[in-house]
Amino acid sequence: MPKELVQFSSLQKLDLSDNQISEIPKELAQLSSLRNLCLQDNQISEISKELNQLNIYYLENS
């Protein structure tokens, strides 16, 4: 995932499905407007504590 993504501070929805991601970059915690995060069909085993600081209303990770 490009580190430049955090420049989109008003981003509300992010779909990272089907990307073979094994861990979520901590930089995502800087996206304070993020409300919907889809991580489906990746290889993520845990959600970082930094993401818990966000007010995500919909988190899909299966």
N, C-alpha and C positions, 0 to 999 in steps of 0.2 A: 504494500500500500504506500503510495507517495506521501512523504512527510509534509508536502505542501498542502495537503488536504485540510490541515488545521487553519489555513488562511480563510476558509469559508466559515467564519464564526456564526453566521446566521443559518447554517445548514440544519434542517430539521429532520430529514429522513436520509438514511444511508443504508444501502443494500450491498453487502459484501458477500452475498451467497455464492457458493460454488467456486471458491477461489483457493482452496487448499491452504487456508490460513491456519497456522497452528497456535498462534497467540495474537491477542489484540494489542496493537501498539498503544502504549500509555498516553501518547499524544492525543488520542481520541478524547480524552478527558477535558481537553481544551475547547471542545465543541460544545459550549454551554447551552446552545439552542437545540441540540440534538434531542429528539423526542421518540424517534422510531429507528431502531437498529436491527437489521436483519443479518444474521450470521449463519444461516442455514447451510448445511452440507459442506462444512469445513471440518477441520481437525482440532477444534478448540476444546480443551478439557476443563478450563476454568476461566471465570471472568475476573479481571483484575480489580483490586480494591479502588483504584483510581476511577474506574467507570461507575462504581457505586455512588460517587459524588454527583453524578448527573441525574437529572430528572427525566429519565427515559420512561415513557408510558408503555412502550411496546418493545419487548426484546424477544426476538425469535432466535433460538439456538438449538437445533436438533441434529 
